[in-house]
Amino acid sequence: MRFIEKTSSPASLETWKTTRKNVGQSCTYGDLSGQPQNDLKAQLLAEQKNLCCYCQQKISNGSSTIEHFLPQSQFKLHEVDYLNLHLACNCSRGLKGEHRYCDVSKGNQLVINAILHPDCESFFRFANGEILPNDFTFKNFKEFKNNIGKLSIQNQAIVHMLAVLNLNSNDLVTKRKKTLNDLTKVIQSLDTVDKIDNYLNKEKAKDNGSRFPSLIKYYLTLQRTKLN
């Protein structure tokens, strides 16, 4: 997961809210449509570099859903609050149980909003395709869940979030392993710190992000440390 820097709410969305308030109408997400909704989704896509806010898989307008971080069912005042809105993949829609992830798995549950924290990526590490708290006490996600009471309060919250979003589903772990395998081949050619820095800078500058950018950054940073 990585920090999502929110920009200003789309002008058409704010105009829509103001217009409704001026005539005594409530601003509910169910009533949002047309240009304000289109502008909202377009801005979220650009803001997230066409990546799911949670799992970091590629998304498009048609393969994503607007995610209310604070669930609509519990936080009516934040239904159209721009800071509460993100785009999540719908890759696991239609699946059941342990195969569901991201927004589909989250439903109305509450988790910490790590993606709005500037140091978000420092909270996590990767191992064998899994995303874990940046804590080396345990080696895999199952061990972290089984020993959650032994973790710091922050890491307890992170484990809870990863579990609720099911970010270590078999599907995601398999895809991360594939990305790591491809990255390993690239790393062989990045034999200097400057080459790694250039690669990372190019990744950061992309408007259309690579799948699993946090994983890429994590392993390239490890390689950079070895070369120092």
GIHU-V822001 format. One record per residue. N is the residue number from 1. RES is the residue in one letter. PHI is phi as a letter, one per 40 degrees, with the letter a starting at -180 (NA if undefined). PSI is psi in radians with two decimals (none if undefined). OMEGA is omega in whole degrees, -180 to 180 (* if undefined). Layout:
n=N res=RES phi=PHI psi=PSI omega=OMEGA
n=N res=RES phi=PHI psi=PSI omega=OMEGA
This chain:
n=1 res=M phi=NA psi=2.68 omega=-179
n=2 res=R phi=a psi=2.83 omega=-179
n=3 res=F phi=c psi=2.30 omega=174
n=4 res=I phi=b psi=1.97 omega=-178
n=5 res=E phi=c psi=1.89 omega=-178
n=6 res=K phi=c psi=2.37 omega=176
n=7 res=T phi=c psi=-2.93 omega=179
n=8 res=S phi=c psi=2.56 omega=177
n=9 res=S phi=d psi=2.45 omega=180
n=10 res=P phi=d psi=2.42 omega=-177
n=11 res=A phi=d psi=-0.70 omega=-178
n=12 res=S phi=c psi=-0.58 omega=177
n=13 res=L phi=c psi=-0.77 omega=180
n=14 res=E phi=c psi=-0.65 omega=177
n=15 res=T phi=c psi=-0.75 omega=178
n=16 res=W phi=d psi=-0.76 omega=-180
n=17 res=K phi=c psi=-0.76 omega=-180
n=18 res=T phi=c psi=-0.75 omega=-180
n=19 res=T phi=c psi=-0.76 omega=-179
n=20 res=R phi=c psi=-0.73 omega=180
n=21 res=K phi=c psi=-0.65 omega=-178
n=22 res=N phi=c psi=-0.42 omega=180
n=23 res=V phi=b psi=0.24 omega=175
n=24 res=G phi=g psi=0.34 omega=178
n=25 res=Q phi=c psi=2.55 omega=178
n=26 res=S phi=c psi=2.73 omega=179
n=27 res=C phi=b psi=1.60 omega=180
n=28 res=T phi=b psi=2.56 omega=-178
n=29 res=Y phi=c psi=-0.58 omega=-180
n=30 res=G phi=c psi=-0.39 omega=180
n=31 res=D phi=c psi=-0.11 omega=-178
n=32 res=L phi=c psi=2.23 omega=-180
n=33 res=S phi=a psi=-3.10 omega=175
n=34 res=G phi=g psi=-2.52 omega=-175
n=35 res=Q phi=d psi=-0.77 omega=179
n=36 res=P phi=d psi=-0.73 omega=179
n=37 res=Q phi=c psi=-0.72 omega=179
n=38 res=N phi=c psi=-0.76 omega=179
n=39 res=D phi=c psi=-0.67 omega=179
n=40 res=L phi=c psi=-0.86 omega=-177
n=41 res=K phi=c psi=-0.68 omega=179
n=42 res=A phi=c psi=-0.73 omega=-179
n=43 res=Q phi=c psi=-0.68 omega=178
n=44 res=L phi=c psi=-0.70 omega=178
n=45 res=L phi=c psi=-0.81 omega=-180
n=46 res=A phi=c psi=-0.73 omega=-179
n=47 res=E phi=c psi=-0.67 omega=-177
n=48 res=Q phi=c psi=0.10 omega=179
n=49 res=K phi=f psi=0.69 omega=177
n=50 res=N phi=g psi=0.64 omega=179
n=51 res=L phi=b psi=2.53 omega=176
n=52 res=C phi=d psi=2.41 omega=-178
n=53 res=C phi=c psi=-0.39 omega=-177
n=54 res=Y phi=b psi=-1.09 omega=-173
n=55 res=C phi=c psi=-0.29 omega=178
n=56 res=Q phi=g psi=0.44 omega=170
n=57 res=Q phi=c psi=2.81 omega=179
n=58 res=K phi=c psi=2.43 omega=175
n=59 res=I phi=b psi=2.83 omega=174
n=60 res=S phi=b psi=-3.11 omega=178
n=61 res=N phi=d psi=-0.72 omega=-177
n=62 res=G phi=c psi=-0.29 omega=-176
n=63 res=S phi=b psi=0.50 omega=-178
n=64 res=S phi=a psi=2.86 omega=178
n=65 res=T phi=b psi=2.55 omega=178
n=66 res=I phi=c psi=2.12 omega=-176
n=67 res=E phi=b psi=2.22 omega=173
n=68 res=H phi=c psi=1.89 omega=-177
n=69 res=F phi=d psi=-0.85 omega=170
n=70 res=L phi=c psi=2.00 omega=-172
n=71 res=P phi=d psi=2.45 omega=179
n=72 res=Q phi=d psi=-0.62 omega=-175
n=73 res=S phi=c psi=-0.42 omega=-176
n=74 res=Q phi=b psi=-0.36 omega=-174
n=75 res=F phi=b psi=1.25 omega=-177
n=76 res=K phi=d psi=-0.57 omega=-178
n=77 res=L phi=c psi=-0.25 omega=-177
n=78 res=H phi=b psi=0.29 omega=-178
n=79 res=E phi=d psi=-0.66 omega=-179
n=80 res=V phi=b psi=0.50 omega=175
n=81 res=D phi=c psi=2.05 omega=-173
n=82 res=Y phi=d psi=-0.64 omega=-180
n=83 res=L phi=c psi=-0.31 omega=-179
n=84 res=N phi=c psi=-0.04 omega=-174
n=85 res=L phi=b psi=2.30 omega=177
n=86 res=H phi=b psi=3.08 omega=174
n=87 res=L phi=b psi=2.25 omega=178
n=88 res=A phi=b psi=2.69 omega=178
n=89 res=C phi=c psi=2.76 omega=171
n=90 res=N phi=b psi=0.54 omega=-176
n=91 res=C phi=d psi=-0.59 omega=-175
n=92 res=S phi=b psi=0.20 omega=178
n=93 res=R phi=c psi=2.34 omega=-178
n=94 res=G phi=g psi=-0.31 omega=177
n=95 res=L phi=c psi=2.94 omega=-176
n=96 res=K phi=b psi=2.78 omega=171
n=97 res=G phi=f psi=-2.23 omega=-172
n=98 res=E phi=c psi=-0.16 omega=-179
n=99 res=H phi=c psi=-0.18 omega=-180
n=100 res=R phi=c psi=2.52 omega=177
n=101 res=Y phi=a psi=3.04 omega=-178
n=102 res=C phi=f psi=-2.45 omega=-176
n=103 res=D phi=d psi=-0.63 omega=-178
n=104 res=V phi=c psi=-0.65 omega=179
n=105 res=S phi=c psi=-0.65 omega=-175
n=106 res=K phi=c psi=-0.79 omega=-179
n=107 res=G phi=f psi=-2.20 omega=-178
n=108 res=N phi=b psi=0.28 omega=-179
n=109 res=Q phi=c psi=2.70 omega=180
n=110 res=L phi=b psi=2.37 omega=176
n=111 res=V phi=b psi=2.90 omega=177
n=112 res=I phi=c psi=2.54 omega=-179
n=113 res=N phi=c psi=1.29 omega=-178
n=114 res=A phi=c psi=-0.52 omega=-173
n=115 res=I phi=c psi=-0.20 omega=175
n=116 res=L phi=c psi=0.12 omega=178
n=117 res=H phi=c psi=2.20 omega=-178
n=118 res=P phi=d psi=-0.50 omega=-180
n=119 res=D phi=b psi=0.44 omega=-175
n=120 res=C phi=d psi=-0.86 omega=-174
n=121 res=E phi=c psi=-0.43 omega=-180
n=122 res=S phi=c psi=-0.20 omega=-180
n=123 res=F phi=c psi=-0.18 omega=-171
n=124 res=F phi=b psi=2.76 omega=169
n=125 res=R phi=b psi=2.96 omega=-179
n=126 res=F phi=b psi=2.53 omega=178
n=127 res=A phi=a psi=2.16 omega=178
n=128 res=N phi=f psi=0.68 omega=177
n=129 res=G phi=g psi=-0.13 omega=-180
n=130 res=E phi=c psi=2.63 omega=170
n=131 res=I phi=b psi=2.26 omega=-172
n=132 res=L phi=b psi=2.86 omega=170
n=133 res=P phi=c psi=2.64 omega=179
n=134 res=N phi=c psi=1.18 omega=-175
n=135 res=D phi=a psi=2.24 omega=-175
n=136 res=F phi=c psi=0.29 omega=180
n=137 res=T phi=c psi=-0.66 omega=-179
n=138 res=F phi=b psi=2.72 omega=-170
n=139 res=K phi=c psi=-0.33 omega=180
n=140 res=N phi=a psi=2.98 omega=-173
n=141 res=F phi=c psi=-0.59 omega=179
n=142 res=K phi=c psi=-0.75 omega=180
n=143 res=E phi=c psi=-0.67 omega=178
n=144 res=F phi=c psi=-0.78 omega=-180
n=145 res=K phi=c psi=-0.70 omega=-178
n=146 res=N phi=c psi=-0.34 omega=-178
n=147 res=N phi=b psi=0.53 omega=-173
n=148 res=I phi=d psi=-0.55 omega=-179
n=149 res=G phi=c psi=-0.28 omega=-180
n=150 res=K phi=c psi=-0.07 omega=-176
n=151 res=L phi=c psi=2.86 omega=173
n=152 res=S phi=c psi=2.83 omega=179
n=153 res=I phi=d psi=-0.73 omega=180
n=154 res=Q phi=c psi=-0.82 omega=-178
n=155 res=N phi=c psi=-0.48 omega=172
n=156 res=Q phi=c psi=-0.75 omega=180
n=157 res=A phi=c psi=-0.65 omega=180
n=158 res=I phi=c psi=-0.76 omega=178
n=159 res=V phi=c psi=-0.73 omega=178
n=160 res=H phi=c psi=-0.78 omega=180
n=161 res=M phi=c psi=-0.80 omega=180
n=162 res=L phi=c psi=-0.62 omega=180
n=163 res=A phi=c psi=-0.79 omega=-179
n=164 res=V phi=c psi=-0.74 omega=179
n=165 res=L phi=c psi=-0.19 omega=-179
n=166 res=N phi=f psi=0.83 omega=-177
n=167 res=L phi=c psi=0.01 omega=173
n=168 res=N phi=b psi=0.59 omega=174
n=169 res=S phi=c psi=2.72 omega=-180
n=170 res=N phi=d psi=-0.67 omega=-179
n=171 res=D phi=c psi=-0.82 omega=-179
n=172 res=L phi=c psi=-0.68 omega=179
n=173 res=V phi=c psi=-0.75 omega=179
n=174 res=T phi=c psi=-0.75 omega=-179
n=175 res=K phi=c psi=-0.65 omega=178
n=176 res=R phi=c psi=-0.68 omega=178
n=177 res=K phi=c psi=-0.68 omega=178
n=178 res=K phi=c psi=-0.78 omega=179
n=179 res=T phi=c psi=-0.71 omega=179
n=180 res=L phi=c psi=-0.68 omega=179
n=181 res=N phi=c psi=-0.75 omega=178
n=182 res=D phi=c psi=-0.68 omega=-179
n=183 res=L phi=c psi=-0.63 omega=-179
n=184 res=T phi=d psi=-0.65 omega=178
n=185 res=K phi=c psi=-0.64 omega=179
n=186 res=V phi=c psi=-0.71 omega=-177
n=187 res=I phi=d psi=-0.57 omega=-180
n=188 res=Q phi=d psi=-0.50 omega=180
n=189 res=S phi=c psi=-0.19 omega=-179
n=190 res=L phi=c psi=1.36 omega=-171
n=191 res=D phi=c psi=0.17 omega=175
n=192 res=T phi=b psi=2.77 omega=178
n=193 res=V phi=c psi=-0.71 omega=-180
n=194 res=D phi=c psi=-0.71 omega=180
n=195 res=K phi=c psi=-0.70 omega=179
n=196 res=I phi=c psi=-0.78 omega=179
n=197 res=D phi=c psi=-0.72 omega=179
n=198 res=N phi=c psi=-0.72 omega=180
n=199 res=Y phi=c psi=-0.80 omega=180
n=200 res=L phi=c psi=-0.69 omega=179
n=201 res=N phi=c psi=-0.67 omega=178
n=202 res=K phi=c psi=-0.69 omega=178
n=203 res=E phi=c psi=-0.76 omega=-179
n=204 res=K phi=c psi=-0.58 omega=-176
n=205 res=A phi=c psi=-0.21 omega=-177
n=206 res=K phi=c psi=2.34 omega=173
n=207 res=D phi=c psi=-0.54 omega=177
n=208 res=N phi=b psi=1.71 omega=-169
n=209 res=G phi=c psi=2.71 omega=174
n=210 res=S phi=c psi=2.62 omega=177
n=211 res=R phi=c psi=2.41 omega=180
n=212 res=F phi=f psi=0.94 omega=-178
n=213 res=P phi=c psi=-0.55 omega=180
n=214 res=S phi=c psi=-0.64 omega=176
n=215 res=L phi=c psi=-0.78 omega=179
n=216 res=I phi=d psi=-0.83 omega=-180
n=217 res=K phi=c psi=-0.69 omega=-178
n=218 res=Y phi=c psi=-0.86 omega=-176
n=219 res=Y phi=c psi=-0.57 omega=176
n=220 res=L phi=c psi=-0.60 omega=177
n=221 res=T phi=c psi=-0.68 omega=175
n=222 res=L phi=c psi=-0.77 omega=180
n=223 res=Q phi=c psi=-0.68 omega=179
n=224 res=R phi=c psi=-0.71 omega=179
n=225 res=T phi=c psi=-0.67 omega=-180
n=226 res=K phi=c psi=-0.54 omega=-177
n=227 res=L phi=c psi=-0.31 omega=-179
n=228 res=N phi=c psi=none omega=*
